[in-house]
Amino acid sequence: MEQKLDEKILAWDKYLQYLVEWADSHKEYVYAGASPAGFDEWHGNEYQEILENEAQKYDLGYGHLGNGITVWNRLEEKDGDYATIAHIGLDGELDIHDSDLPPELQINLEKIIERNKPLQKFNIHISCETK
């Protein structure tokens, strides 16, 4: 239940962007009486397409560099190396470096942290499997 709620909260910002864009593109009189999709309809249709398109921009890689797990995008380079998109600290804290990270990928990183919480008290390295 909590995961579904987290995902909808993350989707809400995108929905608000959709409403602004919809309003901007429907200012002419010919659109009088038209209305945008409600959140549930938008979330079930257009949002899924947005997620699929955004996820295609990422191919995640993981590495332990001594101070936690660094997460990078193999499809994007920055300064001659893969672009770092997030870091999972040894304490399990998630630090997102990519403000455009799709909510679905952020939730996957949070799942990694949640699944490995019992190991943190023993200072055991985190596994990056998302299943």
DSSP file (Angstrom, degrees, kcal/mol; ACC not computed):
  #  RESIDUE AA STRUCTURE BP1 BP2  ACC     N-H-->O    O-->H-N    N-H-->O    O-->H-N    TCO  KAPPA ALPHA  PHI   PSI    X-CA   Y-CA   Z-CA
    1    1 A M     >        0   0    0      0, 0.0     4,-2.1     0, 0.0     5,-0.2   0.000 360.0 360.0 360.0 -46.6    0.0    0.0    0.0
    2    2 A E  H  >  +     0   0    0      1,-0.2     4,-2.7     2,-0.2     5,-0.2   0.884 360.0  53.5 -62.0 -39.1    2.7    2.5    1.0
    3    3 A Q  H  > S+     0   0    0      2,-0.2     4,-2.5     1,-0.2    -1,-0.2   0.926 108.6  48.9 -62.7 -44.5    4.6    1.9   -2.3
    4    4 A K  H  > S+     0   0    0      1,-0.2     4,-2.1     2,-0.2    -1,-0.2   0.893 112.2  49.4 -62.3 -39.0    1.5    2.6   -4.4
    5    5 A L  H  X S+     0   0    0     -4,-2.1     4,-2.3     2,-0.2    -2,-0.2   0.926 110.2  50.3 -65.2 -44.8    0.9    5.8   -2.4
    6    6 A D  H  X S+     0   0    0     -4,-2.7     4,-2.2     1,-0.2    -2,-0.2   0.909 110.6  50.1 -58.5 -43.4    4.6    6.9   -2.8
    7    7 A E  H  X S+     0   0    0     -4,-2.5     4,-2.0     1,-0.2    -1,-0.2   0.898 110.5  48.8 -65.2 -40.8    4.3    6.3   -6.6
    8    8 A K  H  X S+     0   0    0     -4,-2.1     4,-1.5     2,-0.2    -1,-0.2   0.874 109.5  52.5 -68.0 -35.9    1.1    8.4   -6.8
    9    9 A I  H  X S+     0   0    0     -4,-2.3     4,-0.7     1,-0.2    -2,-0.2   0.923 111.0  47.2 -63.8 -42.9    2.7   11.2   -4.8
   10   10 A L  H  X S+     0   0    0     -4,-2.2     4,-0.7     1,-0.2     3,-0.4   0.862 111.6  51.9 -65.1 -34.9    5.6   11.2   -7.3
   11   11 A A  H  X S+     0   0    0     -4,-2.0     4,-2.2     1,-0.2    -1,-0.2   0.775  93.0  75.0 -71.3 -26.5    3.2   11.2  -10.2
   12   12 A W  H  X S+     0   0    0     -4,-1.5     4,-2.3     1,-0.2    -1,-0.2   0.881  92.1  52.9 -57.3 -41.8    1.2   14.1   -8.8
   13   13 A D  H  X S+     0   0    0     -4,-0.7     4,-1.9    -3,-0.4    -1,-0.2   0.907 109.8  48.6 -60.4 -42.1    4.0   16.6   -9.9
   14   14 A K  H  X S+     0   0    0     -4,-0.7     4,-2.3    -3,-0.2    -1,-0.2   0.875 109.3  53.4 -66.2 -36.3    3.9   15.3  -13.4
   15   15 A Y  H  X S+     0   0    0     -4,-2.2     4,-2.4     2,-0.2    -2,-0.2   0.911 106.9  51.2 -64.4 -41.8    0.1   15.5  -13.5
   16   16 A L  H  X S+     0   0    0     -4,-2.3     4,-2.0     2,-0.2    -1,-0.2   0.887 109.3  50.9 -62.9 -38.1    0.3   19.2  -12.4
   17   17 A Q  H  X S+     0   0    0     -4,-1.9     4,-2.6     2,-0.2     5,-0.2   0.913 108.4  52.9 -62.0 -42.6    2.8   19.8  -15.3
   18   18 A Y  H  X S+     0   0    0     -4,-2.3     4,-2.9     1,-0.2    -2,-0.2   0.920 107.8  50.7 -57.8 -45.5    0.3   18.1  -17.6
   19   19 A L  H  X S+     0   0    0     -4,-2.4     4,-2.6     2,-0.2    -1,-0.2   0.904 111.0  48.0 -61.7 -42.4   -2.5   20.4  -16.5
   20   20 A V  H  X S+     0   0    0     -4,-2.0     4,-2.3     2,-0.2    -1,-0.2   0.936 114.7  45.5 -63.3 -46.2   -0.3   23.5  -17.1
   21   21 A E  H  X S+     0   0    0     -4,-2.6     4,-1.9     2,-0.2    -2,-0.2   0.891 112.8  51.3 -64.7 -39.3    0.7   22.3  -20.5
   22   22 A W  H  X S+     0   0    0     -4,-2.9     4,-0.7    -5,-0.2    -2,-0.2   0.934 110.5  48.2 -62.6 -46.0   -2.9   21.4  -21.3
   23   23 A A  H >< S+     0   0    0     -4,-2.6     3,-0.8     1,-0.2    -2,-0.2   0.904 111.0  51.1 -62.1 -41.5   -4.2   24.8  -20.3
   24   24 A D  H >< S+     0   0    0     -4,-2.3     3,-0.6     1,-0.2    -1,-0.2   0.863 113.1  45.1 -63.5 -35.6   -1.5   26.5  -22.4
   25   25 A S  H 3< S+     0   0    0     -4,-1.9    -1,-0.2     1,-0.2    -2,-0.2   0.473 112.6  51.6 -89.6  -1.1   -2.4   24.5  -25.5
   26   26 A H  T <<  +     0   0    0     -3,-0.8    -1,-0.2    -4,-0.7    -2,-0.1  -0.127  69.5 113.8-125.2  37.3   -6.2   25.0  -25.1
   27   27 A K    <   +     0   0    0     -3,-0.6    -1,-0.1     3,-0.0    -2,-0.1   0.723  51.4  97.8 -80.9 -22.6   -6.5   28.7  -24.7
   28   28 A E  S >  S-     0   0    0     -3,-0.1     3,-1.9     1,-0.1     4,-0.1  -0.287  84.5-116.0 -72.6 154.0   -8.3   29.3  -28.0
   29   29 A Y  G >  S+     0   0    0      1,-0.3     3,-2.5     2,-0.2    -1,-0.1   0.794 109.0  73.2 -58.9 -30.4  -12.1   29.7  -28.1
   30   30 A V  G 3  S+     0   0    0      1,-0.3    -1,-0.3     3,-0.0    -3,-0.0   0.739  94.7  54.5 -58.2 -21.9  -12.4   26.5  -30.1
   31   31 A Y  G X  S+     0   0    0     -3,-1.9     3,-2.5    -5,-0.1    -1,-0.3   0.324  76.2 138.1 -94.1   6.7  -11.6   24.5  -27.0
   32   32 A A  T <  S+     0   0    0     -3,-2.5     3,-0.1     1,-0.3    -3,-0.0  -0.303  73.5  18.4 -56.2 131.0  -14.4   26.2  -24.9
   33   33 A G  T 3  S+     0   0    0      1,-0.3    -1,-0.3     0, 0.0     2,-0.1   0.226  96.3 123.6  90.9 -13.6  -16.0   23.5  -22.8
   34   34 A A    <   -     0   0    0     -3,-2.5    -1,-0.3    -8,-0.1    -3,-0.1  -0.450  41.3-166.5 -76.9 153.9  -13.1   21.0  -23.1
   35   35 A S        -     0   0    0     -2,-0.1     3,-0.1    -3,-0.1    -3,-0.0  -0.991  19.5-111.4-141.3 150.3  -11.5   19.7  -20.0
   36   36 A P        -     0   0    0      0, 0.0     2,-0.1     0, 0.0   -17,-0.0  -0.233  47.9 -81.9 -73.2 167.5   -8.3   17.8  -19.3
   37   37 A A        -     0   0    0      1,-0.1     2,-0.0     2,-0.1   -18,-0.0  -0.410  47.5-113.6 -65.9 143.3   -8.2   14.2  -18.1
   38   38 A G     >  -     0   0    0     -3,-0.1     4,-2.9    -2,-0.1     5,-0.3  -0.280  35.5 -98.2 -69.2 166.5   -8.7   13.7  -14.4
   39   39 A F  H  > S+     0   0    0      1,-0.2     4,-3.3     2,-0.2     5,-0.2   0.917 121.3  48.2 -57.3 -48.0   -5.8   12.3  -12.3
   40   40 A D  H  > S+     0   0    0      2,-0.2     4,-2.0     1,-0.2    -1,-0.2   0.910 114.7  45.1 -63.3 -42.2   -6.9    8.7  -12.3
   41   41 A E  H  > S+     0   0    0      2,-0.2     4,-1.1     1,-0.2     5,-0.3   0.943 116.7  45.7 -64.9 -47.0   -7.6    8.6  -16.1
   42   42 A W  H ><>S+     0   0    0     -4,-2.9     5,-2.7     1,-0.2     3,-0.5   0.914 112.7  51.2 -60.4 -44.3   -4.3   10.4  -16.8
   43   43 A H  H 3<5S+     0   0    0     -4,-3.3     5,-0.3    -5,-0.3    -1,-0.2   0.870 111.0  48.1 -63.2 -37.9   -2.4    8.1  -14.4
   44   44 A G  H 3<5S+     0   0    0     -4,-2.0    -1,-0.2    -5,-0.2    -2,-0.2   0.671 130.0  13.9 -77.7 -16.8   -3.8    5.0  -16.0
   45   45 A N  T <X5S+     0   0    0     -4,-1.1     4,-1.3    -3,-0.5     3,-0.3   0.672 129.4  29.5-121.0 -77.1   -3.0    6.1  -19.6
   46   46 A E  H  >5S+     0   0    0     -5,-0.3     4,-2.0     1,-0.2    -3,-0.2   0.851 116.3  57.2 -64.3 -36.8   -0.7    9.0  -20.4
   47   47 A Y  H  ><S+     0   0    0     -5,-2.7     4,-2.6     1,-0.2    -1,-0.2   0.880 102.2  55.2 -64.3 -37.6    1.5    8.6  -17.3
   48   48 A Q  H  > S+     0   0    0     -6,-0.4     4,-2.2    -3,-0.3    -1,-0.2   0.892 108.1  49.3 -63.1 -38.5    2.3    5.0  -18.2
   49   49 A E  H  X S+     0   0    0     -4,-1.3     4,-2.4     2,-0.2    -1,-0.2   0.898 109.7  51.9 -64.8 -40.5    3.6    6.2  -21.6
   50   50 A I  H  X S+     0   0    0     -4,-2.0     4,-2.7     2,-0.2    -2,-0.2   0.931 109.8  49.2 -61.0 -45.9    5.7    8.9  -19.9
   51   51 A L  H  X S+     0   0    0     -4,-2.6     4,-2.9     1,-0.2     5,-0.2   0.919 110.8  49.7 -60.3 -44.6    7.2    6.4  -17.6
   52   52 A E  H  X S+     0   0    0     -4,-2.2     4,-1.3     1,-0.2    -1,-0.2   0.919 113.2  46.4 -62.0 -43.6    8.1    4.0  -20.5
   53   53 A N  H  < S+     0   0    0     -4,-2.4     4,-0.3     1,-0.2    -2,-0.2   0.903 115.2  46.3 -65.8 -41.1    9.7    6.9  -22.4
   54   54 A E  H >< S+     0   0    0     -4,-2.7     3,-1.6     1,-0.2    -2,-0.2   0.904 109.0  54.6 -67.7 -41.3   11.7    8.1  -19.4
   55   55 A A  H >< S+     0   0    0     -4,-2.9     3,-1.7     1,-0.3    -1,-0.2   0.802  97.5  65.0 -64.7 -28.7   12.9    4.7  -18.4
   56   56 A Q  T 3< S+     0   0    0     -4,-1.3    -1,-0.3     1,-0.3    -2,-0.2   0.655  92.3  64.1 -68.8 -13.4   14.3    4.1  -21.9
   57   57 A K  T <  S+     0   0    0     -3,-1.6     2,-0.4    -4,-0.3    -1,-0.3   0.421  98.2  69.9 -86.7   1.0   16.8    6.9  -21.2
   58   58 A Y    <   +     0   0    0     -3,-1.7     2,-0.3    -4,-0.1    15,-0.1  -0.958  42.5 171.9-128.5 138.6   18.4    4.9  -18.4
   59   59 A D        -     0   0    0     -2,-0.4    15,-3.2    17,-0.0    16,-0.2  -0.839  35.6-144.3-136.2  97.9   20.5    1.8  -18.1
   60   60 A L  E     -A   73   0A   0     -2,-0.3     2,-0.3    13,-0.2    13,-0.2  -0.362  19.2-175.4 -76.0 140.3   21.6    1.6  -14.5
   61   61 A G  E     -A   72   0A   0     11,-2.4    11,-2.5    -2,-0.1     2,-0.4  -0.940   8.9-155.2-125.1 152.9   24.9    0.4  -13.2
   62   62 A Y  E     +A   71   0A   0     -2,-0.3     2,-0.3     9,-0.2     9,-0.2  -0.960  14.2 171.3-130.8 144.9   25.9    0.0   -9.6
   63   63 A G  E     -A   70   0A   0      7,-1.9     7,-3.3    -2,-0.4     2,-0.7  -0.983  29.9-132.8-154.0 145.1   29.3    0.0   -7.9
   64   64 A H  E     +A   69   0A   0     -2,-0.3     5,-0.2     5,-0.2    -2,-0.0  -0.868  24.3 174.7 -97.9 114.3   30.6    0.0   -4.3
   65   65 A L        -     0   0    0      3,-1.3    -1,-0.1    -2,-0.7     4,-0.1   0.103  61.4 -88.3-109.2  21.4   33.3    2.7   -4.0
   66   66 A G  S    S+     0   0    0      2,-0.4     3,-0.1     1,-0.0    -2,-0.1   0.039 120.8  62.3 102.0 -26.5   33.9    2.4   -0.3
   67   67 A N  S    S-     0   0    0      1,-0.3    23,-0.6    22,-0.0     2,-0.3   0.090 118.5 -64.5-120.1  23.3   31.3    4.8    1.0
   68   68 A G  E    S- B   0  89A   0     21,-0.2    -3,-1.3    22,-0.1     2,-0.5  -0.888  79.4 -35.7 129.6-160.9   28.1    3.1   -0.2
   69   69 A I  E     -AB  64  88A   0     19,-2.8    19,-3.1    -2,-0.3     2,-0.4  -0.885  46.3-155.4-104.5 124.3   26.6    2.3   -3.6
   70   70 A T  E     -AB  63  87A   0     -7,-3.3    -7,-1.9    -2,-0.5     2,-0.5  -0.845   9.6-156.9 -95.4 135.4   27.1    4.7   -6.5
   71   71 A V  E     +AB  62  86A   0     15,-2.8    14,-2.7    -2,-0.4    15,-1.7  -0.953  16.1 178.1-115.5 129.4   24.4    4.4   -9.2
   72   72 A W  E     -AB  61  84A   0    -11,-2.5   -11,-2.4    -2,-0.5     2,-0.6  -0.861  30.9-120.5-130.3 164.2   25.1    5.6  -12.7
   73   73 A N  E >   -AB  60  83A   0     10,-2.5     3,-1.5    -2,-0.3    10,-0.9  -0.917  13.7-161.9-106.1 114.2   23.4    5.8  -16.1
   74   74 A R  E 3  S+     0   0A   0    -15,-3.2    -1,-0.1    -2,-0.6   -14,-0.1   0.589  89.1  61.7 -71.6  -9.2   25.3    3.9  -18.7
   75   75 A L  E 3  S+     0   0A   0    -16,-0.2     2,-0.4   -18,-0.2    -1,-0.3   0.418 101.6  57.3 -95.6   1.2   23.5    5.8  -21.5
   76   76 A E  E <   -     0   0A   0     -3,-1.5     7,-2.7   -17,-0.2     2,-0.4  -0.996  65.9-159.8-136.9 131.8   24.8    9.2  -20.4
   77   77 A E  E     - B   0  82A   0     -2,-0.4     2,-0.4     5,-0.3     5,-0.3  -0.863   7.6-178.2-111.1 146.1   28.4   10.4  -20.0
   78   78 A K  E >  S- B   0  81A   0      3,-3.6     3,-1.2    -2,-0.4     6,-0.1  -0.965  74.1 -11.4-142.3 123.5   29.6   13.3  -18.0
   79   79 A D  T 3  S-     0   0    0     -2,-0.4     3,-0.1     1,-0.3    -1,-0.0   0.867 130.1 -52.0  54.6  41.0   33.3   14.4  -17.9
   80   80 A G  T 3  S+     0   0    0      1,-0.2     2,-0.3     3,-0.0    -1,-0.3   0.574 125.2  80.9  77.9  10.6   34.4   11.2  -19.7
   81   81 A D  E <  S-B   78   0A   0     -3,-1.2    -3,-3.6     3,-0.0    -1,-0.2  -0.893  92.8 -76.2-137.8 167.6   32.6    8.8  -17.3
   82   82 A Y  E     -B   77   0A   0     -2,-0.3     2,-0.4    -5,-0.3    -5,-0.3  -0.384  57.9-102.0 -63.6 145.8   29.1    7.5  -16.8
   83   83 A A  E     -B   73   0A   0     -7,-2.7   -10,-2.5   -10,-0.9     2,-0.4  -0.561  30.6-130.6 -73.6 125.7   26.8   10.1  -15.2
   84   84 A T  E     +B   72   0A   0     -2,-0.4   -12,-0.3   -12,-0.2     3,-0.1  -0.635  29.7 174.3 -75.1 127.8   26.2    9.5  -11.5
   85   85 A I  E     -     0   0A   0    -14,-2.7    12,-3.2    -2,-0.4    13,-1.5   0.658  59.5  -4.0-108.8 -21.6   22.4    9.6  -10.8
   86   86 A A  E     -BC  71  96A   0    -15,-1.7   -15,-2.8    10,-0.3     2,-0.4  -0.987  51.7-145.2-162.3 165.7   22.2    8.5   -7.2
   87   87 A H  E     -BC  70  95A   0      8,-2.0     8,-2.9    -2,-0.3     2,-0.6  -0.992   6.2-155.4-140.9 134.3   24.2    7.3   -4.2
   88   88 A I  E     -BC  69  94A   0    -19,-3.1   -19,-2.8    -2,-0.4     6,-0.2  -0.942  24.0-143.3-108.3 111.8   23.0    4.9   -1.5
   89   89 A G  E >   -B   68   0A   0      4,-2.8     3,-2.4    -2,-0.6   -21,-0.2  -0.206  25.8-106.0 -71.0 163.7   25.0    5.6    1.7
   90   90 A L  T 3  S+     0   0    0    -23,-0.6    -1,-0.1     1,-0.3    33,-0.1   0.760 123.7  58.3 -60.0 -24.6   26.2    2.9    4.1
   91   91 A D  T 3  S-     0   0    0      2,-0.1    -1,-0.3    32,-0.0    -2,-0.1   0.438 123.5-106.9 -84.6   0.4   23.5    4.1    6.4
   92   92 A G    <   +     0   0    0     -3,-2.4     2,-0.3     1,-0.3    -2,-0.1   0.512  69.6 148.2  88.5   5.3   20.9    3.4    3.7
   93   93 A E        -     0   0    0      1,-0.0    -4,-2.8    20,-0.0     2,-0.5  -0.601  40.2-141.0 -78.9 132.4   20.2    7.1    2.9
   94   94 A L  E     -C   88   0A   0     -2,-0.3     2,-0.6    -6,-0.2    -6,-0.2  -0.821  15.5-171.4 -96.6 124.7   19.4    7.7   -0.8
   95   95 A D  E     -C   87   0A   0     -8,-2.9    -8,-2.0    -2,-0.5     2,-0.5  -0.953  11.5-153.2-117.4 109.9   20.8   10.8   -2.4
   96   96 A I  E     +C   86   0A   0     -2,-0.6   -10,-0.3   -10,-0.2     3,-0.1  -0.718  17.6 177.5 -87.0 126.9   19.4   11.5   -5.8
   97   97 A H        +     0   0    0    -12,-3.2     2,-0.7    -2,-0.5   -11,-0.2   0.570  67.5  69.3-100.1 -14.2   21.7   13.5   -8.2
   98   98 A D    >   -     0   0    0    -13,-1.5     3,-1.8     1,-0.1    -1,-0.1  -0.902  60.9-167.1-112.0 105.8   19.4   13.4  -11.2
   99   99 A S  T 3  S+     0   0    0     -2,-0.7    -1,-0.1     1,-0.3   -14,-0.0   0.680  89.0  56.7 -67.6 -15.7   16.3   15.6  -10.7
  100  100 A D  T 3  S+     0   0    0      2,-0.1    -1,-0.3   -46,-0.0    -2,-0.0   0.300  72.7 137.2 -96.5   9.3   14.7   14.0  -13.8
  101  101 A L    <   -     0   0    0     -3,-1.8     5,-0.1   -16,-0.1   -46,-0.1  -0.370  62.7-112.4 -58.8 123.9   15.0   10.4  -12.4
  102  102 A P    >>  -     0   0    0      0, 0.0     4,-2.0     0, 0.0     3,-0.7  -0.273  19.2-121.4 -59.5 143.4   11.7    8.7  -13.2
  103  103 A P  H 3> S+     0   0    0      0, 0.0     4,-2.6     0, 0.0     5,-0.2   0.850 111.5  59.3 -54.1 -37.4    9.6    7.8  -10.2
  104  104 A E  H 3> S+     0   0    0      1,-0.2     4,-1.8     2,-0.2     5,-0.1   0.897 107.5  45.0 -60.9 -41.0    9.6    4.2  -11.1
  105  105 A L  H <> S+     0   0    0     -3,-0.7     4,-2.0     2,-0.2    -1,-0.2   0.872 111.5  52.7 -71.8 -36.3   13.5    4.0  -10.9
  106  106 A Q  H  X S+     0   0    0     -4,-2.0     4,-2.2     1,-0.2    -2,-0.2   0.913 108.8  50.3 -63.5 -41.3   13.5    6.0   -7.7
  107  107 A I  H  X S+     0   0    0     -4,-2.6     4,-2.1     1,-0.2    -1,-0.2   0.893 107.4  54.4 -63.6 -39.1   11.1    3.5   -6.1
  108  108 A N  H  X S+     0   0    0     -4,-1.8     4,-1.8     1,-0.2    -1,-0.2   0.902 108.3  49.0 -60.9 -40.6   13.3    0.7   -7.3
  109  109 A L  H  X S+     0   0    0     -4,-2.0     4,-1.9     1,-0.2    -1,-0.2   0.893 109.6  51.8 -65.8 -38.5   16.3    2.3   -5.5
  110  110 A E  H  X S+     0   0    0     -4,-2.2     4,-2.6     1,-0.2    -1,-0.2   0.856 106.5  54.6 -65.6 -33.8   14.2    2.6   -2.4
  111  111 A K  H  X S+     0   0    0     -4,-2.1     4,-2.8     2,-0.2     5,-0.2   0.900 105.2  53.4 -64.4 -40.7   13.3   -1.1   -2.6
  112  112 A I  H  X S+     0   0    0     -4,-1.8     4,-1.3     1,-0.2    -2,-0.2   0.933 111.8  45.3 -58.4 -46.0   17.0   -1.9   -2.7
  113  113 A I  H  X S+     0   0    0     -4,-1.9     4,-0.5     1,-0.2     3,-0.3   0.935 113.6  48.9 -63.4 -47.4   17.5    0.1    0.5
  114  114 A E  H >< S+     0   0    0     -4,-2.6     3,-1.0     1,-0.2    -2,-0.2   0.905 110.2  50.7 -61.2 -43.8   14.4   -1.4    2.2
  115  115 A R  H 3< S+     0   0    0     -4,-2.8    -1,-0.2     1,-0.2    -2,-0.2   0.788 114.3  44.7 -65.4 -27.3   15.4   -5.0    1.4
  116  116 A N  H >X S+     0   0    0     -4,-1.3     3,-1.1    -3,-0.3     4,-0.9   0.378  79.7 102.3-101.9   4.4   18.8   -4.5    2.7
  117  117 A K  H XX S+     0   0    0     -3,-1.0     3,-0.9    -4,-0.5     4,-0.7   0.882  77.5  58.0 -55.8 -41.8   18.0   -2.7    6.0
  118  118 A P  H 34 S+     0   0    0      0, 0.0    -1,-0.3     0, 0.0     3,-0.2   0.796 105.5  52.2 -61.1 -24.2   18.5   -5.8    8.1
  119  119 A L  H X4>S+     0   0    0     -3,-1.1     5,-1.8     1,-0.2     3,-1.3   0.730  91.7  75.3 -82.0 -22.3   22.1   -6.1    6.8
  120  120 A Q  H X<5S+     0   0    0     -3,-0.9     3,-1.7    -4,-0.9    -1,-0.2   0.848  86.8  59.1 -63.1 -35.6   23.1   -2.5    7.6
  121  121 A K  T 3<5S+     0   0    0     -4,-0.7    -1,-0.3     1,-0.3    -2,-0.1   0.732 108.7  46.6 -67.9 -18.3   23.5   -3.1   11.4
  122  122 A F  T < 5S-     0   0    0     -3,-1.3    -1,-0.3    -4,-0.2    -2,-0.2   0.343 113.0-120.3 -99.8   4.6   26.1   -5.7   10.6
  123  123 A N  T < 5 +     0   0    0     -3,-1.7     2,-0.4     1,-0.2    -3,-0.2   0.874  56.8 159.9  56.8  39.9   27.9   -3.4    8.1
  124  124 A I      < -     0   0    0     -5,-1.8    -1,-0.2    -8,-0.1    -2,-0.1  -0.760  47.0-100.7 -92.1 139.4   27.3   -6.0    5.3
  125  125 A H        -     0   0    0     -2,-0.4     2,-0.2    -3,-0.1    -1,-0.1  -0.251  39.7-108.8 -63.3 146.0   27.5   -4.6    1.8
  126  126 A I        -     0   0    0      1,-0.0     2,-0.3     2,-0.0    -1,-0.1  -0.508  22.3-134.1 -79.5 139.7   24.2   -3.9    0.0
  127  127 A S        -     0   0    0     -2,-0.2   -11,-0.1   -15,-0.2   -12,-0.1  -0.747   6.7-152.2 -89.7 141.1   23.0   -6.1   -2.9
  128  128 A C        +     0   0    0     -2,-0.3     2,-0.2   -66,-0.1   -16,-0.1   0.260  49.1 129.1-100.3  11.8   21.7   -4.2   -5.9
  129  129 A E        -     0   0    0      1,-0.1    -2,-0.1   -17,-0.1     0, 0.0  -0.475  43.2-160.4 -67.7 136.8   19.2   -6.7   -7.2
  130  130 A T              0   0    0      1,-0.2    -1,-0.1    -2,-0.2   -19,-0.0   0.466 360.0 360.0 -98.9  -2.2   15.8   -5.1   -7.8
  131  131 A K              0   0    0    -19,-0.0    -1,-0.2   -20,-0.0    -2,-0.1   0.432 360.0 360.0 -96.8 360.0   13.7   -8.3   -7.8
